[in-house]
Amino acid sequence: MAGIEQIKVDDGEAGMRLDRWFKVHYPGLAFGQLQKLLRTGQVRVDGGRVKSETRVQPGQMVRVPPLGGVDHKSTLPTTTRTMRGQGDSEVLSQMLIYEDEKVYVFNKPAGLAVQGGSGLNRHVDGMLEAWRNKKGEKPRLVHRLDRETSGVLVVARTRLAAMKLTEAFRLRETKKTYWALVKGVPRKREGRISTWLVREATPDGDKMRVAKHGELGADHAVSNYRVVEQAGQALSWLELEPYTGRMHQLRVHTAYMGCPIIGDPKYFEADQNWEFPGGMQNRMHLHARRIVIPHPDKGVVDVTADLPPHMKQSWNLLGFDEASAEEDN
């Protein structure tokens, strides 16, 4: 019969409900119309009758009958959003430091939010609209960075990749390395910080505080640190590795040690005699330097992100050599 299509299910659509699959491929198809096609056996998967809740798998063939003028969504129409997205696409391209068929890795600049919120007009999640693929599938966030934290941000290009990467974060199979410039010098050159943290609302927005074990809403948080270099007793460069992934974890833990991160608007506190170093920008000095994460298919993704300009300026001012961290490992 003329007009019948046979469409192969892609790898990134593994486990997707059939009604959701149709919503992606044929957004103009009404739900009631799809149900009628399913009841009458006109829609089939690998030749067999199916229901709307059937989950499709890669390589299966979906039989699609003529749909009365409803077209397959192979490309996105030109709209106001996609026109705005041209600027977003350029910014994303400048941020991109690694890509393959399943993964993007960006070096997010400080000051750019990952997700939307009150008063935010531009954020990575919104910008990713500009990079939808031909089927209309938008790249997916799999973890977060605070707005003022720069560095490595991993994004999945497919639904299946997002599931696997998210699972890797959940199972703590990733290694995340951060660099920070902090006030003072920790008493020990390296160590582990283990506390309980609880979120609380403040006039300046939600903050985390160190809590007691068993306190309502408290979660365990563990971070490892080591001192890479120091500038006398005034400032030190820390390499940080969070074992858990709590909100603001590294920022709270460094402050808990008495060494808050320079430029942190929420957790930096200093006595009246402390002066901000001249020539240094009062911006957050926390950078997601490197991530090692299992690739959704095989092997690992191991990516390093350059320091943002304001931290490079501080490193130069203090005479810190970026190669020092690698030499010590």
BAFI-3210 file (N, C-alpha, C; in Angstrom, 3 decimals, decimal comma, padded with zeros to 6 digits):
// residues 329
n [1|2|3|4|5|6|7|8|9|10|11|12|13|14|15|16|17|18|19|20|21|22|23|24|25|26|27|28|29|30|31|32|33|34|35|36|37|38|39|40|41|42|43|44|45|46|47|48|49|50|51|52|53|54|55|56|57|58|59|60|61|62|63|64|65|66|67|68|69|70|71|72|73|74|75|76|77|78|79|80|81|82|83|84|85|86|87|88|89|90|91|92|93|94|95|96|97|98|99|100|101|102|103|104|105|106|107|108|109|110|111|112|113|114|115|116|117|118|119|120|121|122|123|124|125|126|127|128|129|130|131|132|133|134|135|136|137|138|139|140|141|142|143|144|145|146|147|148|149|150|151|152|153|154|155|156|157|158|159|160|161|162|163|164|165|166|167|168|169|170|171|172|173|174|175|176|177|178|179|180|181|182|183|184|185|186|187|188|189|190|191|192|193|194|195|196|197|198|199|200|201|202|203|204|205|206|207|208|209|210|211|212|213|214|215|216|217|218|219|220|221|222|223|224|225|226|227|228|229|230|231|232|233|234|235|236|237|238|239|240|241|242|243|244|245|246|247|248|249|250|251|252|253|254|255|256|257|258|259|260|261|262|263|264|265|266|267|268|269|270|271|272|273|274|275|276|277|278|279|280|281|282|283|284|285|286|287|288|289|290|291|292|293|294|295|296|297|298|299|300|301|302|303|304|305|306|307|308|309|310|311|312|313|314|315|316|317|318|319|320|321|322|323|324|325|326|327|328|329]
n.u [000,855|000,625|002,354|002,850|005,211|008,315|010,049|013,122|014,032|016,116|019,328|019,329|016,717|016,011|013,895|011,869|008,472|005,903|003,894|005,148|007,309|005,993|005,126|007,497|008,376|006,128|004,751|002,387|000,360|-002,675|-003,564|-005,831|-006,146|-003,867|-004,417|-006,571|-005,354|-003,655|-005,469|-006,696|-004,655|-003,009|-000,680|002,369|005,016|007,931|006,310|004,376|001,346|000,773|000,676|-000,050|001,598|003,693|007,171|009,775|012,706|016,176|016,805|014,415|011,594|009,217|006,017|004,338|001,318|-000,386|-000,952|-002,776|-001,877|-000,232|003,028|006,287|008,630|011,376|013,063|013,526|011,178|011,702|011,670|010,879|012,182|014,237|015,659|016,601|018,164|020,388|022,382|022,830|023,806|026,289|027,610|027,598|029,242|031,672|032,143|032,459|034,441|034,825|033,506|031,468|029,531|027,703|028,111|028,555|030,971|031,354|033,138|032,057|031,491|032,117|029,372|027,379|024,325|023,334|020,772|017,427|015,916|014,554|014,557|016,470|017,546|019,100|020,540|022,343|020,743|018,546|019,866|020,635|018,515|019,056|020,585|019,127|018,596|017,993|015,660|014,442|015,303|016,512|019,707|020,681|021,004|023,115|024,293|025,102|026,426|027,206|026,066|028,127|030,362|032,904|033,817|034,088|031,339|029,144|027,133|024,497|023,912|021,901|018,899|019,342|022,082|021,987|020,652|022,581|024,823|023,785|023,304|025,942|026,855|025,145|025,956|028,452|030,654|032,215|035,020|035,661|037,430|038,301|039,564|040,505|040,863|041,664|041,097|043,707|045,486|045,012|045,313|046,346|048,163|046,840|043,696|040,528|037,208|034,398|031,085|027,724|025,168|022,685|019,969|018,871|016,555|017,328|017,445|019,041|018,690|018,672|020,850|023,504|024,246|026,489|025,459|024,143|024,581|021,777|020,051|017,058|016,498|019,169|022,056|024,733|028,022|031,023|034,308|037,469|040,712|043,695|046,607|048,014|049,690|050,856|050,461|052,366|050,875|048,490|046,890|045,802|046,108|043,886|043,317|040,437|038,251|035,106|033,363|030,736|027,748|026,531|024,520|026,340|028,539|031,493|032,022|030,916|032,384|035,077|034,857|034,123|036,520|037,790|038,842|037,604|036,358|037,795|036,034|033,521|030,157|028,318|029,446|031,880|033,621|035,368|037,702|037,797|040,283|041,211|042,178|041,097|043,047|045,032|044,547|043,264|040,302|037,110|035,589|034,066|036,364|036,397|036,675|035,662|037,833|038,515|037,052|036,416|034,672|032,650|032,166|029,087|028,985|031,555|034,747|036,189|035,340|037,521|038,231|039,671|039,399|040,292|041,372|039,197|039,301|039,491|040,532|042,922|044,222|044,564|046,205|048,494|049,161|049,830|051,908|051,535|051,991|050,349|051,060|051,946|050,023|049,623|052,166|052,385|050,659]
n.v [-001,208|002,167|004,842|003,777|003,663|002,388|002,634|002,703|002,037|004,062|003,872|005,671|005,671|003,597|001,672|003,542|004,554|003,604|005,488|007,834|007,750|008,188|010,774|012,173|011,701|012,261|014,866|016,157|014,311|013,319|012,099|010,452|009,612|008,061|006,013|004,753|003,774|001,914|000,132|-000,972|-002,327|-001,130|000,197|-001,270|-003,160|-004,597|-006,239|-007,162|-006,755|-003,989|-001,956|001,334|001,646|-000,043|-000,684|000,396|-000,921|-000,560|-000,949|-002,197|-002,228|000,133|000,118|002,481|003,714|005,584|008,908|010,917|013,543|014,281|014,962|013,389|014,286|015,491|017,658|020,742|023,420|026,776|029,146|031,802|031,087|029,323|031,108|032,873|031,019|030,807|032,526|031,337|028,876|029,563|030,410|028,023|026,500|027,783|027,149|024,412|021,568|018,915|016,270|013,535|010,952|010,507|012,195|015,504|017,788|020,673|023,715|025,488|028,933|031,079|032,553|031,952|030,396|026,988|025,918|027,289|029,979|032,300|035,468|034,811|034,966|033,637|030,464|027,335|025,032|026,089|027,129|024,827|024,136|025,050|023,110|020,874|017,659|016,203|014,833|016,286|015,931|017,046|017,826|016,536|017,568|016,113|016,519|019,148|022,505|025,125|028,482|030,459|028,911|027,716|025,607|022,037|020,587|018,054|016,804|014,874|013,488|011,867|010,113|007,556|007,710|009,701|008,357|006,412|007,978|009,500|007,445|006,682|008,893|008,654|006,222|006,900|006,563|008,308|010,535|013,572|016,543|019,530|022,883|025,336|028,603|029,617|031,293|031,604|028,690|025,232|023,220|020,652|019,239|017,619|015,899|014,583|015,697|015,238|015,593|016,371|017,827|020,351|021,900|025,263|027,984|031,374|035,010|035,633|033,629|029,985|028,172|026,009|024,363|023,113|020,286|018,287|014,760|012,890|014,996|016,467|016,199|016,286|015,455|013,187|014,241|014,103|015,122|015,266|016,749|018,555|020,529|022,370|024,577|027,488|030,901|032,303|032,535|033,480|032,787|029,861|027,288|024,854|021,449|019,734|017,001|015,922|013,370|012,754|014,397|016,925|019,912|022,898|021,751|021,698|024,354|024,823|023,001|023,874|026,348|025,423|024,321|026,595|027,907|029,597|029,875|032,144|035,007|033,876|034,451|033,605|032,071|033,078|034,458|036,835|038,240|041,642|042,692|041,492|041,835|042,090|040,714|042,933|043,672|041,353|039,771|040,059|037,520|034,265|031,776|029,005|026,097|023,582|021,391|018,879|015,874|012,421|009,917|007,009|006,116|006,184|004,063|002,571|002,416|005,446|008,873|011,444|014,509|017,746|021,088|024,401|027,058|029,778|033,231|035,089|033,519|032,628|035,063|035,513|033,318|033,983|036,363|035,445|033,806|031,094|027,901|026,185|023,619|022,441|020,966|018,686|017,583|016,712|014,596]
n.w [000,000|-000,897|000,680|003,179|005,811|007,006|009,839|011,461|014,810|016,744|018,529|020,658|021,460|023,030|025,050|025,056|025,367|023,073|022,391|023,164|021,414|018,980|019,477|019,387|016,724|015,146|015,821|015,203|015,246|016,574|019,848|020,097|017,463|017,104|018,942|017,690|015,367|016,536|017,747|015,521|014,358|012,499|013,067|013,698|015,284|014,289|012,803|014,554|016,535|018,711|021,762|023,150|025,358|024,890|024,852|022,846|021,134|020,160|016,668|016,039|013,788|013,011|011,801|009,986|009,007|006,313|007,388|006,968|006,141|008,257|008,901|008,963|011,422|010,435|010,298|012,092|012,050|010,881|013,315|015,659|017,971|017,055|015,522|017,438|018,647|017,033|017,886|020,372|019,558|018,518|020,843|022,333|020,674|021,048|023,677|023,619|024,246|023,857|021,881|020,768|019,180|021,201|023,367|024,611|025,859|027,716|028,463|030,820|031,295|034,129|035,780|033,991|034,093|034,598|034,523|034,202|036,125|038,511|037,082|035,185|031,924|030,144|029,853|030,078|029,631|028,260|026,025|024,738|023,193|020,679|019,572|018,897|017,388|014,094|014,488|016,353|018,915|021,949|023,385|026,600|029,990|032,460|034,855|037,224|037,570|039,826|039,273|039,383|039,295|037,217|034,361|033,574|032,011|031,441|028,847|027,566|024,337|023,453|024,448|025,589|026,187|028,120|030,193|030,897|031,616|033,732|035,524|036,036|037,481|039,681|040,800|041,579|039,892|038,633|038,384|039,671|039,462|041,025|040,998|043,313|044,716|047,877|051,012|053,354|054,688|054,827|057,839|057,566|054,846|053,057|053,003|054,229|054,240|056,128|056,655|057,793|055,895|055,578|053,933|054,000|053,988|053,288|053,500|051,328|049,543|049,088|051,248|052,328|055,366|057,880|059,621|062,358|062,815|062,013|062,090|060,926|057,504|056,835|054,898|054,221|053,435|051,630|050,985|049,345|049,653|048,659|049,171|046,625|045,902|047,705|048,786|050,827|054,017|053,366|051,122|049,325|046,877|046,149|045,324|044,733|045,374|045,145|046,794|047,304|046,035|046,935|047,180|046,780|048,000|048,015|048,453|050,966|052,507|052,284|053,548|056,069|056,897|057,530|055,433|053,250|049,855|047,612|046,631|046,863|047,029|048,935|051,046|051,855|054,464|056,353|058,722|059,997|059,467|057,217|053,864|050,502|047,941|045,997|042,530|041,955|040,836|042,316|042,184|042,008|042,753|041,831|040,033|037,832|036,982|035,772|034,453|034,701|033,307|032,783|029,398|027,529|025,691|025,423|027,086|028,449|029,130|029,331|030,266|030,337|031,474|030,623|032,811|033,786|032,615|034,860|036,904|035,770|035,715|038,460|039,116|037,669|038,952|041,481|040,922|040,495|039,032|036,585|035,837|038,113|039,535|037,959|038,027|040,636|040,785]
ca.u [000,000|001,420|002,296|003,297|006,623|008,960|011,072|013,969|014,226|017,524|019,904|018,949|015,291|015,825|012,996|010,875|007,106|005,549|003,168|006,151|008,073|005,187|005,092|008,774|008,489|004,935|004,130|001,054|-000,595|-003,500|-003,506|-006,967|-005,878|-002,882|-005,082|-007,382|-004,424|-003,155|-006,571|-006,991|-003,470|-002,319|000,670|002,967|006,451|008,469|005,216|003,427|000,457|001,345|-000,153|000,629|002,614|004,791|008,462|010,535|014,119|016,980|016,791|013,060|010,991|007,858|005,184|003,519|000,428|-000,650|-001,490|-003,681|-001,262|000,701|004,353|007,375|009,419|012,785|013,802|012,770|010,807|012,315|010,789|011,563|013,097|015,442|016,430|017,346|019,115|021,618|023,365|023,133|024,637|027,658|028,185|027,843|030,412|032,861|032,314|032,640|035,829|034,861|032,248|031,384|028,143|026,825|028,451|029,190|031,535|031,564|033,817|031,076|032,078|031,538|028,308|026,332|023,565|023,109|019,331|016,701|015,438|013,998|015,385|017,484|017,112|019,950|021,151|022,793|019,624|017,784|020,697|020,709|017,429|019,642|021,305|018,276|018,970|016,992|014,402|013,922|015,747|017,386|020,728|020,177|021,906|023,209|024,733|024,970|027,445|026,661|026,149|029,413|031,440|033,235|034,470|033,595|029,917|028,857|025,769|024,214|023,313|020,751|018,170|020,027|023,336|021,631|020,358|023,819|025,668|023,144|023,556|027,346|026,933|024,437|026,767|029,754|031,685|032,919|036,036|035,580|038,513|038,092|040,602|039,961|041,750|040,988|041,731|044,460|046,061|044,539|046,329|046,964|048,382|045,769|042,818|039,134|036,201|033,175|030,094|026,322|024,750|021,246|019,615|017,951|016,227|017,829|017,063|019,881|018,502|018,988|022,235|023,753|025,031|026,916|024,432|024,472|024,102|020,422|019,202|016,055|016,862|020,622|022,677|026,167|028,824|032,437|035,189|038,910|041,431|045,129|047,189|048,943|050,651|050,327|051,103|052,536|049,755|047,295|046,065|046,306|045,465|043,472|042,699|039,314|037,521|033,907|032,932|029,291|027,417|025,529|024,474|027,357|029,345|032,882|032,012|030,659|033,465|036,268|034,553|034,123|037,928|038,341|039,498|036,546|036,787|037,873|034,974|032,252|029,226|027,480|030,120|033,153|033,601|036,720|037,723|037,868|041,650|041,575|041,973|041,080|044,320|044,995|044,730|042,507|038,876|036,264|034,684|034,256|037,556|036,148|036,656|035,619|039,005|038,603|036,109|036,637|033,378|032,463|031,436|027,848|029,196|032,717|035,857|035,897|035,510|038,471|038,329|040,186|038,960|041,183|040,890|038,564|040,227|039,749|041,400|044,250|044,802|044,994|047,341|049,655|049,467|050,433|053,045|051,209|052,217|049,286|051,646|052,261|049,033|049,871|053,446|052,228|049,794]
ca.v [000,000|003,385|005,732|003,109|003,854|001,503|003,473|001,949|002,652|004,377|003,480|006,616|005,544|002,336|001,707|004,610|004,131|003,808|006,753|008,896|007,674|008,866|012,205|012,731|011,605|012,820|015,722|016,605|013,200|013,374|010,889|009,614|009,008|007,001|004,892|004,061|003,040|000,781|-000,826|-001,641|-003,042|-000,463|000,444|-002,515|-003,151|-005,872|-007,030|-007,563|-005,742|-003,359|-000,987|002,628|001,561|-000,902|000,014|000,011|-001,194|-000,243|-001,900|-002,599|-001,471|000,586|000,299|003,679|003,843|006,985|009,618|012,001|014,874|014,488|014,669|012,949|015,444|015,254|018,886|021,738|024,586|028,034|029,883|032,846|030,443|028,847|032,278|033,283|029,963|030,916|033,111|030,331|027,852|030,093|030,384|026,620|026,068|028,348|026,458|022,976|021,105|017,503|015,733|012,349|010,732|010,379|013,101|016,814|018,339|022,107|024,465|026,527|030,120|031,563|033,528|031,387|029,377|025,734|025,824|028,535|030,372|033,643|036,550|034,329|034,958|032,744|029,381|026,269|024,164|026,781|027,255|023,532|024,078|025,341|021,936|019,703|016,936|016,235|014,277|017,197|015,521|018,050|017,297|016,492|017,753|014,945|017,000|020,601|023,339|026,394|029,542|031,155|027,928|027,464|024,339|020,889|020,268|016,942|016,804|013,700|013,829|011,007|009,692|006,411|008,202|010,416|007,354|005,774|008,965|009,804|006,298|006,741|009,875|008,120|005,152|007,492|005,987|009,429|011,241|015,004|017,306|020,979|023,753|026,485|029,500|029,820|032,133|030,834|027,395|024,178|022,747|019,488|019,450|016,920|015,222|014,315|016,411|014,440|016,283|016,303|019,127|020,547|023,117|026,151|029,214|032,615|036,166|035,657|032,381|028,758|027,905|024,774|024,521|021,867|019,850|017,134|013,474|012,617|016,180|016,322|016,719|016,342|014,429|013,021|014,812|013,794|015,736|015,122|017,951|018,656|021,837|022,297|025,650|028,522|032,218|032,554|031,981|034,251|032,134|028,579|026,639|023,514|020,510|019,169|015,915|015,565|011,975|012,896|015,531|017,778|021,321|023,794|020,944|022,138|025,710|024,713|022,263|024,714|027,321|024,658|024,189|027,911|028,377|029,807|030,138|033,562|035,509|033,172|035,439|033,043|031,397|033,703|035,381|037,163|039,251|043,020|043,023|040,819|042,663|041,358|040,989|043,892|043,126|040,106|040,030|039,503|036,557|032,925|031,078|027,565|025,654|022,140|021,253|017,632|014,800|011,105|009,267|005,944|006,491|005,400|002,854|001,845|003,280|006,558|010,254|012,084|015,846|018,814|022,420|025,506|028,015|030,979|034,372|035,726|032,650|032,707|036,325|035,312|032,392|034,745|037,333|034,738|033,011|029,674|027,215|025,189|022,291|021,894|019,976|017,466|017,015|016,081|013,413]
ca.w [000,000|-000,995|001,826|004,412|006,131|007,971|010,469|012,382|016,128|016,973|019,818|021,700|021,771|023,749|026,194|024,944|025,104|021,671|022,214|023,249|020,167|017,958|019,802|018,905|015,274|014,498|016,851|014,792|015,322|017,784|020,664|019,743|016,155|017,321|019,594|016,685|014,511|017,306|017,928|014,243|013,910|011,390|013,570|014,178|015,546|013,794|012,276|015,584|017,094|019,913|022,471|023,333|026,416|024,453|024,823|021,661|021,337|018,973|015,567|015,677|012,693|013,302|010,608|010,103|007,854|005,937|008,554|006,604|006,106|009,369|008,365|009,838|011,858|010,120|010,593|012,840|011,264|011,280|014,214|016,433|018,913|016,386|015,098|018,633|018,949|016,252|018,793|021,377|018,921|018,424|022,191|022,663|019,901|021,689|024,950|023,397|024,330|023,471|021,382|019,939|018,793|022,358|024,467|024,508|027,092|027,589|029,515|031,147|031,924|035,383|035,592|033,145|034,808|033,884|034,325|034,392|037,448|038,576|036,553|034,252|030,539|029,347|030,619|029,183|029,262|027,227|024,841|024,062|022,201|019,369|019,081|018,684|016,185|013,029|015,004|017,358|020,246|022,559|024,304|027,975|031,121|033,336|036,170|037,336|038,199|040,299|038,266|039,418|039,140|035,818|034,101|032,826|032,080|030,532|028,305|026,732|023,045|023,222|025,643|026,190|026,767|029,349|031,223|031,341|032,296|035,007|036,391|036,452|038,567|040,852|041,378|041,924|039,037|038,014|039,164|039,389|040,088|041,015|041,521|044,043|045,450|049,156|052,038|054,330|054,333|055,737|058,788|056,942|053,420|052,369|053,946|053,861|055,030|056,198|057,488|057,384|055,391|055,471|053,204|054,695|053,264|053,873|052,678|050,137|048,803|049,816|051,601|053,052|056,598|058,508|060,569|063,195|062,334|062,455|061,983|059,882|056,191|056,639|054,045|054,424|052,360|051,784|049,989|049,537|049,226|048,896|048,849|045,496|046,167|048,606|048,766|052,249|054,792|053,021|050,110|048,852|045,735|046,541|044,403|045,479|044,737|045,905|046,698|047,164|045,169|047,563|046,779|047,341|048,915|048,144|049,000|052,412|053,151|052,427|054,604|057,324|057,276|057,814|054,218|052,254|048,483|047,270|045,779|047,051|047,585|049,985|052,162|052,224|055,592|056,793|059,785|059,504|059,072|055,974|052,678|049,245|047,243|044,904|041,195|041,826|040,689|043,373|041,566|042,556|042,286|041,874|038,638|037,583|036,115|035,005|034,753|034,104|033,451|031,792|028,190|027,406|024,893|025,924|027,465|029,349|028,688|030,243|029,689|031,193|031,043|030,982|033,802|033,237|032,619|036,158|037,696|035,148|036,183|039,847|039,112|037,221|040,004|042,621|040,464|040,491|037,766|036,407|035,685|039,427|039,948|037,216|038,467|041,952|040,659]
c.u [000,880|001,258|002,696|004,795|007,069|010,141|011,812|014,166|015,715|017,991|019,430|017,496|014,974|014,916|011,931|009,484|006,731|004,792|004,119|006,985|007,314|005,144|006,358|008,802|007,323|004,184|002,729|-000,012|-001,357|-003,457|-004,631|-006,767|-004,879|-003,542|-005,915|-006,493|-003,873|-004,227|-006,841|-005,773|-002,720|-000,899|001,189|004,461|006,998|007,352|004,152|002,557|001,017|000,327|000,646|001,749|003,760|006,083|009,304|012,012|014,891|016,932|015,408|012,519|009,539|007,125|004,247|002,642|000,286|-001,391|-002,312|-003,072|-000,342|002,081|005,309|008,269|010,897|013,650|012,909|012,389|011,543|011,310|011,585|012,566|014,370|016,276|017,235|018,452|020,383|022,725|023,787|024,055|026,087|028,342|028,512|029,083|031,704|033,174|032,729|034,115|035,960|033,499|032,464|029,901|027,181|026,986|028,981|029,824|031,859|032,448|032,924|031,759|031,398|030,477|027,180|025,634|023,406|021,628|018,669|016,265|014,917|014,995|016,444|016,915|017,904|020,605|021,455|021,627|018,776|018,563|020,769|019,553|017,987|020,338|020,426|018,712|017,818|015,650|013,790|014,352|016,777|018,440|020,284|021,285|021,943|023,807|024,709|026,276|026,751|026,902|027,533|030,605|031,659|033,676|033,639|032,112|029,612|027,380|025,610|023,529|022,075|020,111|018,884|021,342|023,070|021,351|021,647|024,724|025,097|023,383|024,996|027,543|026,296|025,267|028,175|030,893|032,487|033,983|036,008|036,672|038,254|039,352|039,945|041,092|041,026|041,794|042,464|044,994|045,536|045,674|047,067|047,077|047,351|044,928|041,423|038,227|034,913|032,212|028,686|025,906|023,232|020,991|018,661|017,754|016,765|017,351|017,848|019,742|018,893|020,488|022,313|024,544|025,397|025,934|024,954|023,913|022,704|019,491|018,287|016,525|018,344|021,115|024,177|026,916|030,301|033,231|036,641|039,602|042,927|045,584|048,202|050,060|050,020|051,119|051,243|051,450|048,442|046,337|046,655|045,442|045,170|042,986|041,657|038,646|036,308|033,570|031,417|029,008|026,328|025,613|025,547|028,387|030,768|032,975|031,806|031,842|034,744|036,052|034,592|035,551|038,533|039,052|038,455|037,121|036,723|036,741|033,636|031,249|028,382|028,244|031,451|032,930|035,036|036,652|037,980|039,265|042,052|041,245|042,015|042,339|044,158|045,266|043,975|041,019|038,075|035,157|035,007|035,447|037,387|035,899|036,643|036,680|038,953|037,485|036,526|035,364|033,263|031,670|030,177|028,006|030,354|033,830|035,426|036,009|036,382|038,796|038,791|039,802|039,930|040,541|040,193|039,513|040,509|040,621|042,805|044,976|045,336|046,200|048,615|050,114|050,234|051,640|052,802|051,408|051,180|049,840|051,942|051,306|049,288|051,152|053,299|051,415|050,556]
c.v [001,243|004,224|005,100|003,322|002,786|002,269|002,666|002,726|002,851|003,920|004,381|006,537|004,259|002,522|002,779|004,021|004,467|005,116|007,942|008,934|008,397|010,371|012,897|012,795|012,271|013,713|016,200|015,531|013,249|012,033|009,925|008,905|007,866|005,779|004,084|003,218|001,805|-000,300|-001,629|-002,352|-002,399|-000,059|-000,867|-002,312|-004,536|-006,816|-007,428|-006,417|-005,252|-002,422|000,302|002,549|000,609|-000,093|-000,526|-000,164|-000,911|-001,353|-002,373|-001,682|-001,145|000,827|001,471|003,806|005,300|007,697|010,847|013,389|015,182|014,036|014,166|014,138|015,160|016,469|019,842|022,905|025,828|028,838|030,978|032,234|029,981|029,996|032,826|032,280|030,027|031,541|032,119|029,262|028,306|030,045|028,951|026,104|026,569|027,643|024,998|022,583|019,619|017,121|014,409|012,123|010,727|011,488|014,439|017,125|019,803|022,617|025,660|027,727|030,456|032,613|033,050|030,267|028,131|025,560|027,157|028,753|031,785|034,674|036,115|034,270|033,980|031,713|028,243|025,407|024,800|026,896|025,953|023,306|024,267|024,135|020,685|018,999|016,919|015,679|015,172|016,862|016,508|017,377|017,477|016,736|016,471|015,293|018,520|021,223|024,594|027,474|030,180|030,208|027,666|026,015|023,277|020,613|019,224|016,973|015,587|014,128|012,995|010,617|008,540|006,827|008,933|009,446|006,762|006,744|009,337|008,680|006,291|007,756|009,311|007,067|005,621|006,813|007,072|009,973|012,697|015,728|018,797|021,674|024,953|027,306|029,869|030,746|031,235|029,527|026,344|023,687|021,533|019,727|018,715|016,166|015,035|015,082|015,602|015,117|015,881|017,708|019,182|021,874|023,953|027,429|030,419|033,772|036,253|034,381|031,170|028,618|026,555|025,093|023,146|021,531|018,685|015,863|013,204|013,810|016,040|016,969|016,743|015,168|014,384|013,553|014,570|014,421|015,451|016,379|017,744|020,048|021,645|023,320|026,632|029,807|032,651|031,826|032,641|033,491|030,780|028,044|025,207|022,728|019,735|018,058|015,566|014,091|011,908|014,154|016,408|019,212|022,123|023,053|021,460|023,520|025,685|024,040|023,084|025,774|026,656|024,452|025,512|028,513|028,579|030,174|031,633|033,932|034,813|034,116|034,918|032,590|032,025|034,690|035,615|038,209|040,627|043,401|042,404|041,713|041,803|041,715|041,960|043,246|041,841|040,425|039,343|038,654|035,175|032,227|029,569|027,093|024,134|021,822|020,021|016,677|013,547|010,308|008,148|006,439|005,643|004,111|002,019|002,836|004,374|007,872|010,932|013,457|016,849|020,163|023,487|026,408|029,194|032,170|034,951|034,854|032,594|033,971|036,172|034,388|033,133|035,730|036,678|033,899|031,522|029,090|026,102|023,765|021,636|020,791|018,642|016,780|016,249|014,807|012,212]
c.w [000,000|000,255|003,136|004,581|007,122|008,562|011,530|013,683|016,364|018,359|020,954|022,119|022,535|024,953|026,142|024,687|023,663|021,462|022,300|021,953|019,049|018,209|019,299|017,386|014,533|015,495|016,483|014,873|016,642|018,511|020,290|018,416|016,286|017,951|018,603|015,778|015,224|017,453|016,662|013,646|012,771|011,764|014,143|014,426|015,215|013,368|013,272|016,066|018,427|020,542|022,690|024,359|026,061|024,376|023,669|021,995|020,045|017,924|015,171|014,576|013,050|011,985|010,836|008,856|007,431|007,070|008,186|006,690|007,263|008,917|009,438|010,151|011,636|010,393|011,357|011,929|011,761|012,091|014,900|017,384|018,220|015,850|016,261|018,937|018,131|017,090|019,858|020,800|018,835|019,786|022,603|021,938|020,525|023,003|024,780|023,430|024,017|022,914|020,686|019,655|019,975|023,401|023,956|025,873|026,829|028,726|029,820|031,789|033,242|035,067|034,707|033,900|033,943|033,563|034,631|035,827|037,382|038,046|035,557|032,841|029,684|030,250|029,656|028,719|028,159|025,928|024,044|023,094|020,787|018,760|019,062|017,401|015,184|013,466|016,076|018,762|020,774|023,442|025,754|029,003|031,950|034,702|036,135|037,841|038,695|039,257|038,225|039,343|037,655|035,638|033,420|033,089|031,010|030,132|027,405|025,443|022,739|024,543|026,352|026,836|028,072|030,491|031,782|032,092|033,655|036,007|036,887|037,573|039,842|041,572|041,759|041,180|038,316|038,958|038,739|040,171|039,918|041,504|042,185|044,642|046,731|050,052|053,037|053,777|055,310|056,641|058,241|055,436|052,568|053,381|053,378|054,803|054,969|057,161|057,048|056,997|055,284|054,756|054,042|053,888|054,023|053,004|051,370|049,305|049,640|050,036|052,294|054,311|057,139|059,615|061,406|062,557|062,901|062,393|060,768|058,571|055,897|055,800|054,301|053,202|052,646|050,640|050,351|049,017|049,385|048,500|047,720|045,674|047,136|048,445|050,226|053,035|054,407|052,105|049,750|047,711|046,142|045,327|045,210|044,678|045,598|045,702|046,555|046,352|045,744|047,054|047,528|048,202|049,111|048,766|050,512|053,105|053,291|053,507|055,981|057,826|057,721|056,628|053,120|050,889|048,191|046,308|045,936|047,715|048,743|051,222|052,573|053,367|056,043|057,900|059,187|059,023|057,741|054,792|051,427|048,465|046,079|043,568|040,944|041,743|041,798|042,740|042,119|041,912|042,499|040,450|038,572|036,525|035,210|035,410|034,011|034,364|032,412|030,586|028,076|026,609|025,427|026,228|028,429|028,596|029,740|029,661|030,744|030,615|031,522|032,030|033,121|033,379|034,004|037,057|037,102|035,626|037,605|039,926|038,691|038,295|041,152|042,221|040,513|039,096|037,635|036,301|037,035|039,854|039,249|037,683|039,776|041,869|040,099]
res [m|a|g|i|e|q|i|k|v|d|d|g|e|a|g|m|r|l|d|r|w|f|k|v|h|y|p|g|l|a|f|g|q|l|q|k|l|l|r|t|g|q|v|r|v|d|g|g|r|v|k|s|e|t|r|v|q|p|g|q|m|v|r|v|p|p|l|g|g|v|d|h|k|s|t|l|p|t|t|t|r|t|m|r|g|q|g|d|s|e|v|l|s|q|m|l|i|y|e|d|e|k|v|y|v|f|n|k|p|a|g|l|a|v|q|g|g|s|g|l|n|r|h|v|d|g|m|l|e|a|w|r|n|k|k|g|e|k|p|r|l|v|h|r|l|d|r|e|t|s|g|v|l|v|v|a|r|t|r|l|a|a|m|k|l|t|e|a|f|r|l|r|e|t|k|k|t|y|w|a|l|v|k|g|v|p|r|k|r|e|g|r|i|s|t|w|l|v|r|e|a|t|p|d|g|d|k|m|r|v|a|k|h|g|e|l|g|a|d|h|a|v|s|n|y|r|v|v|e|q|a|g|q|a|l|s|w|l|e|l|e|p|y|t|g|r|m|h|q|l|r|v|h|t|a|y|m|g|c|p|i|i|g|d|p|k|y|f|e|a|d|q|n|w|e|f|p|g|g|m|q|n|r|m|h|l|h|a|r|r|i|v|i|p|h|p|d|k|g|v|v|d|v|t|a|d|l|p|p|h|m|k|q|s|w|n|l|l|g|f|d|e|a|s|a|e|e|d|n]
***
